[in-house]
Amino acid sequence: MAATSSTATTHFIVGSTSRLHTTRTTKFFQNGVVLTQKKTLSLIRRRSASIPPTAVLPFDLSPPPIDHDLLETVKSEGAKISEEGIVETFGNDGEALDAADNGVAVVDLSHFGRIRVSGDDRIQFLHNQSTANFEILREGQGCDTVFVTPTARTIDIAHAWIMKNAVILVVSPLTCSSITEMLNKYVFFADKVEIQDITKQTCLFVVVGPKSNQVMRDLNLGDLVGEAYGTHWHYSVNGMPITVGVGNVISEEGFSLLMSPAAAGSVWETLLSQGAVPMGSNAWEKLRIIKGRPAPGKELTNEFNVLEAGLWNSISLDKGCYKGQETISRLITYDGLKQRLWGICLSAPAEPGSPIIVDGKKVGKLTSYTLGTKESDHFGLGYIKRKDALGGDTVTVGDNIVGTVVEVPFLARQSPPLLSKSSSS
């Protein structure tokens, strides 16, 4: 199947409706040959003035330093902001979670880490330093990859975009500095690789919910709808670069938007004007747990390996040597997985770190907990020994909290290789 990469000029401008004609150049990659096809798109734009199209700017340029325009914008909408500049809540957590399930929500994840890896050897370098097969990817594509220790213990999941002159990695705010330092440690003198933390020079929004596709269509970005996870194209917002990609850090559905801080305020307001409900980081953490996305310091630690975390879709089983590869191969070959990550519906609040017990025996540990979408609902994530519990089984968490083991969306979409019948749990 041919891979595609594309750029276009577009405008996110709210106002009266007018028609704008733009030209998109689409590159088709097939068997190493680049074919170029130009097609004219007649697009409906919401505009306040007649502004001519500008040349597209790929997001490989260094944007201006971050300013406070976005924070001032969200403050005016009732946002509570932490001392670190993280938008914690808009006072609407229940509404925002409902929108993520039934409508559309937008989240400012600018506190998440963004790492730019450039240089002629960047693809081979990341191929050797993480679990995904970067050598099969082309410009405009993307993937999830996992950074692991030499013994395959998990450090973090990174969402990667393959751009013309660089690879952009989105990682947890907890691990950005350590991953940047680790990658720089493995850049040797002859390597043509440069590692740059661009977190403070960029902003990142994610759009989640079943009506995300309609929002993209209304913004004349409908050509991204239905594209493969990680596909991303470059656009221009009032002459400033923005990259829009399919999927986000907790789901293959929805979209991610990477932009200059100078464009962030207008993009945020435009998304709200299209009906997106603003979501703060508190609700986002609740959504992460409910969806089952492992996080560093909780599910992703030195205590658990990448296969126990269930991150199968981020692992190449047939590429060459890379950090942690020998351990991963042995675990698969000899069926060495002793535990796996599950969702747990709980009868009451529970403390992360609490033991999970079956028949009076400790069989695992709770790693995350949150109130559900209703006050009476309680939900957690935890590792359980494979031989001791399956989906639907009842466990005890802590002293006397009853839990039901359930599958969660993020882990349910993972595709492990076929295991033996004795270990298929």
RAKAGI-V990111 format. One record per residue. N is the residue number from 1. SS is DSSP state (hx for helix, st for strand, lp for the rest). PHI is phi in radians with two decimals (NA if undefined). Layout:
# RAKAGI-V990111
{{N,SS,PHI} {N,SS,PHI}}
This chain:
# RAKAGI-V990111
{{1,lp,NA} {2,lp,-1.30} {3,st,-1.60} {4,st,-2.22} {5,st,-2.43} {6,st,-2.63} {7,st,-2.28} {8,lp,-2.73} {9,lp,-1.77} {10,lp,-2.56} {11,lp,-2.29} {12,lp,-1.72} {13,lp,-2.29} {14,lp,-1.56} {15,lp,2.84} {16,st,-1.25} {17,st,-1.54} {18,st,-2.52} {19,st,-1.85} {20,st,-2.24} {21,st,-1.77} {22,st,-2.23} {23,st,-2.03} {24,st,-1.87} {25,st,-1.79} {26,st,-1.93} {27,st,-1.81} {28,st,-1.87} {29,st,-1.74} {30,st,-2.55} {31,lp,0.95} {32,lp,1.41} {33,st,-1.74} {34,st,-1.72} {35,st,-1.88} {36,st,-2.05} {37,st,-2.26} {38,st,-1.84} {39,st,-2.42} {40,st,-1.60} {41,st,-1.89} {42,st,-1.69} {43,st,-2.01} {44,st,-1.49} {45,st,-2.12} {46,st,-1.65} {47,st,-2.34} {48,lp,-1.72} {49,lp,-2.71} {50,lp,-1.44} {51,lp,-2.06} {52,lp,-1.17} {53,lp,-1.03} {54,lp,-1.96} {55,lp,-1.12} {56,lp,-1.18} {57,lp,-2.03} {58,lp,-1.11} {59,lp,-1.44} {60,lp,-1.85} {61,lp,-1.48} {62,lp,-1.44} {63,lp,-1.32} {64,lp,-1.19} {65,lp,-1.02} {66,lp,-1.13} {67,lp,-2.10} {68,lp,-1.87} {69,hx,-1.05} {70,hx,-1.15} {71,hx,-1.10} {72,hx,-1.14} {73,hx,-1.11} {74,hx,-1.27} {75,hx,-1.07} {76,lp,-1.17} {77,lp,-1.72} {78,lp,1.61} {79,lp,-1.25} {80,st,-1.72} {81,st,-2.06} {82,lp,-1.30} {83,lp,-1.09} {84,lp,-1.47} {85,lp,1.48} {86,lp,-1.64} {87,st,-1.31} {88,st,-1.45} {89,st,-2.83} {90,lp,-1.83} {91,lp,1.27} {92,lp,-2.34} {93,hx,-0.96} {94,hx,-1.10} {95,hx,-1.10} {96,hx,-1.15} {97,hx,-1.17} {98,hx,-1.11} {99,hx,-1.12} {100,hx,-1.13} {101,hx,-1.57} {102,hx,-2.20} {103,lp,-2.40} {104,lp,-2.63} {105,st,-2.24} {106,st,-2.17} {107,st,-2.20} {108,st,-1.51} {109,lp,-1.88} {110,lp,-1.14} {111,lp,-1.39} {112,lp,-1.21} {113,st,-1.39} {114,st,-2.17} {115,st,-2.07} {116,st,-1.80} {117,st,-1.96} {118,st,-2.21} {119,lp,1.81} {120,lp,-1.09} {121,lp,-1.72} {122,hx,-1.09} {123,hx,-1.20} {124,hx,-1.09} {125,hx,-1.08} {126,hx,-1.19} {127,hx,-1.04} {128,hx,-1.48} {129,hx,-1.74} {130,lp,-2.52} {131,lp,-1.53} {132,lp,-1.45} {133,lp,-1.63} {134,hx,-1.30} {135,hx,-1.23} {136,hx,-1.63} {137,lp,-1.58} {138,lp,-2.18} {139,lp,-0.91} {140,lp,1.64} {141,lp,-1.77} {142,st,-2.74} {143,st,-2.89} {144,st,-1.72} {145,st,-2.44} {146,st,-2.09} {147,st,-1.59} {148,st,-2.26} {149,lp,-1.40} {150,lp,-1.01} {151,lp,-1.75} {152,lp,1.20} {153,st,-1.31} {154,st,-1.44} {155,st,-1.83} {156,st,-2.98} {157,st,-1.64} {158,st,-2.05} {159,st,-1.65} {160,st,-1.96} {161,st,-2.02} {162,st,-1.61} {163,lp,-1.82} {164,lp,-1.07} {165,lp,-2.04} {166,st,-2.84} {167,st,-2.00} {168,st,-1.77} {169,st,-1.96} {170,st,-1.80} {171,st,-2.29} {172,lp,-1.15} {173,lp,-1.08} {174,lp,-1.28} {175,lp,-1.96} {176,hx,-0.98} {177,hx,-1.14} {178,hx,-1.20} {179,hx,-1.21} {180,hx,-1.02} {181,hx,-1.13} {182,hx,-1.10} {183,hx,-1.11} {184,hx,-1.08} {185,hx,-1.09} {186,lp,-1.67} {187,lp,-1.51} {188,lp,-1.61} {189,lp,-0.95} {190,lp,-1.47} {191,lp,-1.29} {192,lp,-1.64} {193,lp,-2.45} {194,st,-2.26} {195,st,-1.93} {196,st,-2.41} {197,st,-1.44} {198,lp,-1.89} {199,hx,-0.98} {200,hx,-1.39} {201,hx,-1.79} {202,lp,-2.43} {203,st,-2.21} {204,st,-2.35} {205,st,-2.00} {206,st,-2.20} {207,st,-1.98} {208,st,-2.24} {209,lp,2.05} {210,lp,-1.14} {211,lp,-1.70} {212,hx,-1.05} {213,hx,-1.06} {214,hx,-1.15} {215,hx,-1.07} {216,hx,-1.08} {217,hx,-1.12} {218,hx,-1.14} {219,lp,-1.64} {220,lp,1.09} {221,lp,-2.00} {222,hx,-1.13} {223,hx,-1.18} {224,hx,-1.44} {225,lp,-1.12} {226,lp,1.57} {227,lp,-1.32} {228,lp,-1.15} {229,lp,-0.93} {230,lp,1.60} {231,lp,-1.08} {232,st,-2.53} {233,st,-2.24} {234,st,-1.75} {235,st,-2.33} {236,st,-2.18} {237,st,-2.02} {238,lp,0.92} {239,lp,1.49} {240,st,-1.87} {241,st,-1.30} {242,st,-2.54} {243,st,-1.96} {244,st,-2.06} {245,st,-2.19} {246,st,-1.44} {247,st,1.56} {248,st,-2.64} {249,lp,-1.29} {250,lp,-2.09} {251,st,-2.70} {252,st,-1.40} {253,st,-1.61} {254,st,1.42} {255,st,-2.57} {256,st,-2.13} {257,st,-2.24} {258,st,-1.96} {259,st,-2.68} {260,lp,-1.22} {261,hx,-0.97} {262,hx,-1.13} {263,hx,-1.65} {264,hx,-1.08} {265,hx,-1.07} {266,hx,-1.22} {267,hx,-1.15} {268,hx,-1.03} {269,hx,-1.13} {270,hx,-1.17} {271,hx,-1.09} {272,hx,-1.14} {273,hx,-1.15} {274,lp,-1.57} {275,lp,1.74} {276,lp,-1.23} {277,st,-1.61} {278,st,-1.21} {279,st,-2.19} {280,lp,-1.60} {281,hx,-1.20} {282,hx,-1.12} {283,hx,-1.17} {284,hx,-1.08} {285,hx,-1.13} {286,hx,-1.07} {287,hx,-1.10} {288,hx,-0.98} {289,hx,-1.18} {290,hx,-1.10} {291,hx,-1.35} {292,lp,1.53} {293,lp,-1.50} {294,lp,-1.09} {295,lp,-2.27} {296,st,-1.05} {297,lp,1.42} {298,lp,-2.20} {299,lp,-1.58} {300,st,-1.88} {301,lp,-2.51} {302,lp,-1.19} {303,lp,-1.43} {304,lp,-2.26} {305,st,-1.61} {306,lp,-1.13} {307,lp,-1.35} {308,lp,-1.09} {309,lp,-1.30} {310,lp,1.35} {311,lp,-1.58} {312,hx,-1.09} {313,hx,-1.20} {314,hx,-1.69} {315,lp,-2.03} {316,lp,-1.57} {317,lp,-1.66} {318,lp,-2.26} {319,lp,-1.53} {320,lp,-1.27} {321,lp,-1.17} {322,lp,-2.67} {323,lp,-1.04} {324,lp,1.54} {325,hx,-1.10} {326,hx,-1.12} {327,hx,-1.12} {328,hx,-1.06} {329,hx,-1.08} {330,hx,-1.15} {331,hx,-1.05} {332,hx,-1.29} {333,hx,-1.06} {334,lp,-1.80} {335,lp,0.88} {336,lp,-1.65} {337,lp,-1.34} {338,lp,-1.69} {339,st,-2.60} {340,st,-2.61} {341,st,-1.54} {342,st,-2.30} {343,st,-1.53} {344,st,-2.40} {345,st,-1.40} {346,st,-1.94} {347,lp,-1.49} {348,lp,-2.83} {349,lp,-1.04} {350,lp,-2.40} {351,lp,-1.59} {352,lp,-0.94} {353,lp,1.73} {354,lp,-1.13} {355,st,-1.24} {356,st,-1.82} {357,st,-2.17} {358,st,-2.30} {359,lp,0.91} {360,lp,1.32} {361,st,-2.05} {362,st,-1.21} {363,st,-2.17} {364,st,3.09} {365,st,-2.54} {366,st,-1.32} {367,st,-1.93} {368,st,-2.50} {369,st,-2.50} {370,st,-2.69} {371,st,-1.13} {372,lp,-1.32} {373,lp,-1.22} {374,lp,-1.96} {375,lp,-1.06} {376,lp,-1.49} {377,lp,-1.67} {378,st,-2.34} {379,st,-2.49} {380,st,-2.57} {381,st,-2.10} {382,st,-2.89} {383,st,-1.58} {384,st,-2.33} {385,st,-1.01} {386,lp,-1.09} {387,lp,-1.40} {388,lp,-1.83} {389,lp,-2.76} {390,lp,-2.20} {391,lp,-0.99} {392,lp,1.65} {393,lp,-1.31} {394,st,-1.76} {395,st,-2.28} {396,st,-1.95} {397,st,-1.99} {398,lp,1.22} {399,lp,-1.33} {400,lp,-2.66} {401,st,-1.51} {402,st,-1.48} {403,st,-2.27} {404,st,-2.00} {405,st,-1.31} {406,st,-2.37} {407,lp,-1.41} {408,lp,-2.18} {409,hx,-0.98} {410,hx,-1.06} {411,hx,-1.37} {412,hx,-1.14} {413,lp,-1.49} {414,lp,-1.26} {415,lp,-2.16} {416,lp,-1.27} {417,lp,-1.19} {418,lp,-1.10} {419,lp,-1.86} {420,lp,-1.14} {421,hx,-1.04} {422,hx,-1.23} {423,hx,-2.25} {424,lp,-1.17} {425,lp,-1.30}}
